[in-house]
Amino acid sequence: METNTEKKKVILCAIFPQGGEEAEDVSLGELERLAETAGCETAAIVTQCREKPDVKTVLGSGKIAELSDLCGALGADLIVFDCELSPSQIKSIEDAVGRDAAVIDRSMLILDIFAAHARTSEGRLQVELAQLRYTSPRLIGRGRELSRQGGASSSGSVGARGPGETKLEIDRRRVRERIAALEDELEKVAQNRLVMRSQRDRSGIPKVGIVGYTNAGKSTLLNTLTGANILAENKLFATLDPTTRQFVTPGGVKILLTDTVGFIRNLPHHLIKAFKSTLDEAVYSDLLLIVIDASDPEFITQTTVTTALLEELGAAGKPTLYVFNKCDAASDRDALIHMKALASKSGEDVVFVSAKTGAGCDALVSKIEAMVMAGKHRVTLLIPVGDGAITGIIYKEGDDVEMEYREDGILCRCIADDRLYAKIKKYIIEE
């Protein structure tokens, strides 16, 4: 990511099959926003309709020549392909273009953005691990000087003996060692996160995970509900590190809200793997809020990407509330009405809000409270001193337990599920 004011000029490239122009336009639009987030300015877009990418250069020879001319005319610094490139393809494209412009793919661009936005030590470790896992197979030797092996050769011919371990092998060994060290460090971080998660579980406070496509407004929603004051910008992947804040509803229900990293189509697998402990916040939530940018024409596709990634993480099947955000800026009202009708028909829970203005947030909070309290009872008990043994059961099975010892007995406030409720029903004085 660029820190100076001068932006790098980038040329975006993609291929699409016959009839796939519309889908590719959407993907390229997203790639352009990624480039902008990375501090680049899109100077040109080169596309080609073909069923399969060229084995060597993805684009055909004519388009590669056009790309080379554009690089020279526009002074492009970077070429980004909207598909994953192999190491040999990167080298072949650079050789064919014959310019100083570097060649990267969509995954490399996303990794660069993550590297620029990671602020905590855990985030930086996760990003570095993902980068090394992605780039290590892409280390390529340079010519004859890296091809000679160390030690005496089997033939013993003069000139066949190299200097020992080649530079390429040294680089690869160092990368492997660094990956192992990062995995060890992140394992310790994951254990610490597990301890914190266990403490939250013991507290009995419901855990609500805020998930969704990048730039859907998750951080803004958390700020609006809790006053968290975390970074919220109109950028892709503005925040990477999960933030948890306690929130108390007007009904007195305590909730832990966790903002998680945003999703995007074709999210690099290495990134998902490196951020697993962070993304597990969604897996261990009691309720998921899937935040959807209602102002984005592609919100249906984005929602599909989000649900697919949640399924991949093992978070499918959890109680889910679909939160259509930015409704104040939504232009396609018919699509929203259609989505609401589909959700109602399928029994899904849906609310419409504007996290920026606060509109609809009261209804959202009421819905969250109702969903996390489903099958639970907030009760006040007066337990006679002689029945004090029941308090042990309440501490073990109840949530948000408060005890006050008085002359006339033990005053207890707690949240009880149906099973505990049946055991303590005779002591209830208020519900």
C-alpha positions in Angstrom: 0.0 0.0 0.0 1.4 3.4 -0.9 2.2 5.9 1.8 3.1 8.7 -0.5 0.6 10.9 -2.3 1.5 9.7 -5.8 -0.6 6.7 -6.7 0.8 3.8 -8.8 -0.8 3.3 -12.2 -2.3 -0.1 -12.6 -3.7 -2.0 -15.6 -6.3 -4.6 -14.8 -6.6 -7.7 -16.9 -9.2 -10.5 -17.2 -10.6 -13.2 -19.5 -14.2 -14.3 -19.6 -16.1 -17.1 -21.4 -18.7 -16.4 -24.1 -21.7 -14.8 -22.3 -19.8 -14.1 -19.1 -19.3 -10.4 -19.8 -21.7 -9.2 -17.1 -20.2 -11.3 -14.4 -16.7 -10.3 -15.3 -17.7 -6.6 -15.3 -18.8 -7.0 -11.7 -15.6 -8.8 -10.7 -13.5 -6.2 -12.4 -15.4 -3.4 -10.7 -14.5 -5.1 -7.4 -10.9 -5.5 -8.5 -10.7 -1.8 -9.3 -11.9 -1.0 -5.8 -9.3 -3.4 -4.4 -6.6 -1.5 -6.4 -7.9 1.8 -5.1 -7.8 0.5 -1.5 -4.2 -0.5 -2.2 -3.3 3.0 -3.2 -3.4 2.5 -7.0 -5.1 4.3 -9.8 -6.6 2.2 -12.6 -5.1 3.5 -15.9 -6.7 0.9 -18.2 -8.6 -2.4 -18.3 -7.7 -5.2 -20.7 -10.2 -8.0 -21.3 -10.5 -10.9 -23.7 -13.3 -13.4 -24.4 -11.8 -16.9 -24.4 -13.0 -20.2 -22.9 -9.6 -21.1 -21.4 -6.6 -19.0 -20.4 -3.5 -19.2 -22.5 -1.2 -21.7 -20.7 1.8 -19.3 -20.7 0.4 -15.7 -20.7 -3.4 -16.1 -19.8 -4.2 -13.5 -22.6 -3.6 -14.3 -26.2 -0.6 -13.0 -28.1 -2.5 -10.1 -29.6 -3.8 -8.9 -26.3 -0.4 -9.3 -24.7 1.0 -7.0 -27.4 -1.8 -4.5 -26.7 -1.0 -4.8 -23.0 2.7 -4.0 -23.7 1.8 -1.0 -25.8 -0.5 0.3 -23.0 2.1 -0.1 -20.4 4.5 2.0 -22.4 2.0 4.7 -23.3 0.5 5.0 -19.8 3.7 4.4 -17.8 2.0 1.7 -15.8 3.7 0.5 -12.7 1.6 -2.6 -12.1 -0.4 -5.2 -14.0 -3.1 -7.1 -12.0 -4.9 -10.2 -13.3 -8.4 -11.0 -12.0 -7.4 -14.7 -11.7 -4.7 -16.7 -9.9 -1.4 -16.8 -11.8 1.2 -19.6 -11.6 4.9 -18.7 -11.1 5.6 -19.5 -14.8 2.7 -17.4 -16.0 4.0 -14.4 -14.0 7.4 -14.8 -15.5 6.1 -15.4 -19.1 3.8 -12.3 -18.9 6.6 -10.1 -17.6 8.9 -11.3 -20.4 6.2 -10.9 -23.1 5.3 -7.4 -21.9 8.9 -6.4 -21.7 8.3 -3.4 -19.5 9.2 -2.5 -15.9 5.6 -3.1 -14.7 5.3 -5.8 -12.0 2.7 -8.6 -12.6 0.5 -9.8 -9.7 -2.8 -11.5 -9.4 -6.0 -10.8 -7.4 -4.8 -12.9 -4.4 -1.5 -11.0 -4.2 -3.4 -7.7 -4.2 -5.7 -8.8 -1.4 -2.7 -10.0 0.7 -1.0 -6.6 0.1 -4.1 -4.8 1.4 -4.3 -7.1 4.5 -0.6 -6.4 5.1 -1.2 -2.6 5.0 -4.3 -2.8 7.3 -3.1 -5.2 9.9 -2.7 -3.3 13.1 -2.3 -5.8 15.9 0.6 -8.2 16.4 -1.8 -11.1 15.7 -3.0 -9.6 12.5 0.5 -8.9 11.3 1.5 -12.5 12.0 -1.5 -13.9 10.2 -0.9 -11.8 7.2 2.8 -12.6 7.0 2.0 -16.3 7.3 -0.6 -16.1 4.5 1.9 -14.2 2.3 4.7 -16.7 2.8 2.4 -19.7 2.1 1.2 -18.0 -1.1 4.6 -16.8 -2.4 6.8 -19.7 -1.3 5.8 -21.9 -4.3 6.4 -18.9 -6.5 10.2 -18.5 -5.7 11.9 -19.0 -9.0 15.6 -19.4 -9.7 17.4 -17.1 -12.0 19.3 -18.9 -14.7 22.5 -20.9 -14.6 24.0 -19.3 -11.5 21.3 -20.9 -9.3 21.2 -24.2 -11.0 24.5 -25.8 -9.9 24.2 -28.1 -6.9 26.6 -28.2 -4.0 29.3 -30.8 -3.4 30.9 -33.2 -5.8 28.7 -34.4 -8.7 28.2 -38.0 -9.5 30.1 -37.6 -12.7 32.9 -35.6 -11.2 33.1 -33.4 -14.3 34.9 -30.0 -13.9 32.6 -27.1 -13.5 29.6 -29.2 -12.3 30.4 -28.5 -8.6 28.4 -25.6 -7.2 29.1 -23.4 -4.2 27.1 -25.6 -1.9 23.5 -24.8 -1.2 22.1 -22.6 -4.0 20.6 -19.2 -3.3 17.2 -20.4 -4.3 17.4 -23.3 -1.9 18.6 -21.0 0.9 15.6 -18.7 0.2 13.2 -21.6 0.3 14.7 -23.0 3.5 14.4 -19.7 5.2 10.8 -19.3 4.1 10.0 -22.8 5.5 11.7 -21.9 8.8 9.8 -18.6 9.0 6.5 -20.3 8.2 7.1 -22.9 11.0 8.0 -20.1 13.5 4.9 -18.1 12.6 2.7 -21.2 13.0 4.2 -21.7 16.4 3.5 -18.1 17.4 0.0 -18.2 16.1 -0.7 -21.4 17.9 0.1 -19.6 21.2 -2.1 -16.8 20.1 -4.9 -19.2 19.3 -4.5 -20.8 22.8 -4.9 -17.4 24.4 -7.9 -16.6 22.3 -9.4 -20.0 23.4 -8.9 -19.1 27.1 -10.7 -15.7 26.5 -13.4 -17.5 24.7 -13.8 -20.0 27.6 -14.1 -17.1 30.0 -16.9 -15.6 27.9 -18.6 -19.0 27.8 -18.4 -19.2 31.6 -20.0 -15.8 31.9 -23.1 -17.1 30.2 -23.5 -13.8 28.2 -24.8 -14.5 24.7 -22.2 -14.1 21.9 -23.3 -12.4 18.7 -21.0 -12.4 15.7 -21.2 -9.6 13.1 -20.3 -11.0 9.7 -20.7 -10.1 6.1 -19.1 -8.9 2.9 -16.3 -6.4 3.2 -17.5 -2.8 3.4 -21.1 -3.8 4.3 -21.0 -1.6 7.4 -20.2 -4.1 10.1 -17.8 -1.8 12.1 -20.2 1.2 11.7 -23.0 -1.0 13.1 -20.9 -2.0 16.1 -20.0 1.6 16.7 -23.7 2.7 16.5 -24.9 0.0 18.9 -22.0 0.1 21.5 -20.1 3.4 20.9 -17.0 1.3 20.3 -15.4 4.0 18.2 -13.4 1.5 16.1 -12.2 2.5 12.6 -15.0 2.5 10.0 -14.1 3.7 6.5 -15.7 3.4 3.1 -13.0 1.0 2.0 -12.6 -2.7 1.4 -11.0 -4.4 4.5 -10.7 -1.2 6.5 -10.6 -3.3 9.7 -9.1 -6.8 10.0 -8.8 -7.4 13.7 -11.9 -8.7 15.6 -13.4 -6.3 18.2 -15.7 -7.5 21.0 -17.8 -5.1 23.0 -20.5 -5.7 25.7 -23.9 -4.3 24.9 -26.9 -4.1 27.3 -30.3 -4.0 25.6 -33.1 -1.8 26.9 -34.6 -5.0 28.4 -31.4 -5.5 30.5 -30.0 -8.4 28.5 -26.2 -8.4 28.3 -24.7 -9.3 24.9 -21.2 -9.6 23.6 -21.0 -8.2 20.0 -18.0 -9.2 17.9 -17.0 -7.5 14.6 -15.1 -9.9 12.3 -13.0 -9.5 9.2 -15.0 -9.0 6.0 -15.5 -11.6 3.3 -15.0 -11.2 -0.5 -15.3 -13.5 -3.5 -12.2 -15.6 -4.2 -10.8 -14.9 -0.8 -7.3 -16.5 -0.9 -7.4 -19.9 0.8 -4.1 -19.2 2.6 -5.7 -16.1 4.1 -8.7 -18.1 5.5 -6.3 -20.7 6.9 -4.0 -18.0 8.6 -7.0 -16.1 10.0 -8.8 -19.2 11.3 -8.6 -18.4 15.0 -10.0 -14.9 14.2 -12.7 -16.2 11.9 -13.6 -18.9 14.5 -15.3 -16.0 16.4 -18.2 -16.6 14.0 -18.1 -20.3 14.6 -18.5 -19.9 18.4 -21.2 -17.3 18.3 -24.7 -18.0 19.6 -26.2 -15.8 16.9 -24.9 -14.5 13.6 -25.7 -11.1 12.2 -25.1 -11.2 8.4 -24.7 -7.6 7.4 -25.7 -6.9 3.8 -25.0 -3.7 1.9 -28.5 -3.0 0.5 -27.1 -0.1 -1.6 -24.8 -2.5 -3.6 -26.5 -3.9 -6.8 -24.6 -7.1 -6.2 -25.9 -7.7 -2.6 -27.6 -11.0 -3.5 -24.3 -12.4 -4.9 -22.4 -11.0 -2.0 -24.8 -12.7 0.5 -24.3 -16.0 -1.3 -20.5 -15.6 -1.0 -20.8 -14.8 2.7 -23.1 -17.9 3.5 -20.8 -20.1 1.5 -17.7 -19.0 3.4 -19.6 -19.4 6.7 -20.4 -23.0 5.7 -16.7 -23.6 4.8 -15.8 -22.3 8.3 -18.3 -24.6 10.0 -20.7 -21.9 11.1 -23.6 -22.9 9.0 -26.9 -23.8 10.7 -26.5 -21.2 13.5 -29.4 -18.9 14.4 -29.0 -16.1 11.9 -30.4 -12.6 11.5 -30.0 -10.9 8.1 -29.3 -7.2 8.5 -29.8 -5.1 5.4 -27.7 -2.0 6.0 -27.4 1.3 4.1 -31.1 1.2 3.3 -31.1 5.0 3.2 -28.8 4.8 0.2 -30.4 1.8 -1.5 -31.7 2.6 -5.0 -33.2 -0.8 -5.9 -36.2 -0.8 -3.6 -37.9 -3.6 -5.6 -34.9 -5.9 -5.0 -35.1 -5.2 -1.3 -38.9 -5.9 -1.2 -38.2 -9.1 -3.2 -35.5 -10.2 -0.7 -37.8 -9.5 2.2 -40.5 -11.6 0.7 -38.2 -14.5 0.0 -36.8 -14.3 3.6 -40.3 -14.3 5.1 -41.3 -17.2 2.9 -38.3 -19.3 4.0 -38.7 -18.3 7.7 -35.5 -16.2 7.8 -35.3 -13.3 10.2 -34.6 -10.0 8.4 -34.3 -6.3 9.5 -33.6 -3.2 7.5 -31.4 -0.5 9.0 -29.0 2.4 8.4 -26.1 2.0 10.8 -24.9 5.5 9.7 -28.1 7.3 10.7 -29.3 4.8 13.3 -32.6 4.2 11.5 -34.1 0.8 12.3 -31.5 0.0 15.0 -34.1 -0.1 17.7 -36.0 -2.8 15.8 -32.7 -4.6 15.3 -31.8 -4.6 19.0 -35.3 -5.8 19.9 -34.9 -8.7 17.4 -31.4 -9.6 18.7 -32.8 -9.6 22.3 -35.7 -11.8 21.3 -33.5 -14.3 19.4 -30.8 -14.7 22.1 -33.5 -15.0 24.8 -35.5 -17.6 22.9 -36.1 -20.5 25.3 -34.7 -18.5 28.2 -36.3 -16.7 31.1 -35.0 -13.6 33.0 -36.3 -14.2 36.6 -36.0 -12.9 40.1 -36.1 -15.5 42.9 -36.5 -15.4 46.6 -34.9 -18.5 48.0 -35.5 -19.5 51.7 -32.3 -19.9 53.7 -33.1 -23.5 54.3 -33.1 -24.2 50.5 -29.8 -22.5 50.0 -28.4 -25.6 48.2 -30.3 -24.7 45.1 -28.0 -21.7 44.6 -25.2 -24.2 43.5 -27.4 -25.5 40.7 -28.3 -21.9 39.7 -24.6 -20.9 39.5 -23.9 -24.0 37.4 -26.8 -23.9 35.0 -27.9 -20.2 35.0 -26.5 -17.2 33.2 -25.9 -13.6 34.4 -26.4 -14.8 38.0 -26.6 -12.2 40.8 -27.1 -13.2 44.5 -28.0 -11.0 47.4 -28.2 -12.5 50.9 -31.0 -10.9 53.1 -32.7 -11.6 56.3 -35.7 -13.1 54.6 -33.8 -15.3 52.3 -31.5 -15.2 49.2 -32.6 -12.8 46.5 -31.4 -14.1 43.1 -31.6 -12.7 39.6 -30.6 -14.9 36.7 -31.3 -16.1 33.2 -32.6 -19.6 33.1 -33.3 -22.0 30.3 -36.4 -24.2 30.3 -34.6 -27.0 32.2 -33.4 -24.8 35.0 -36.7 -22.8 35.0 -38.6 -26.0 35.9 -36.3 -26.6 38.9 -36.6 -23.0 40.3 -40.2 -22.2 39.3 -41.5 -22.2 42.9 -39.0 -19.5 44.0 -39.9 -17.0 41.3 -41.3 -13.7 42.5 -40.8 -11.7 39.3 -40.4 -12.7 35.6 
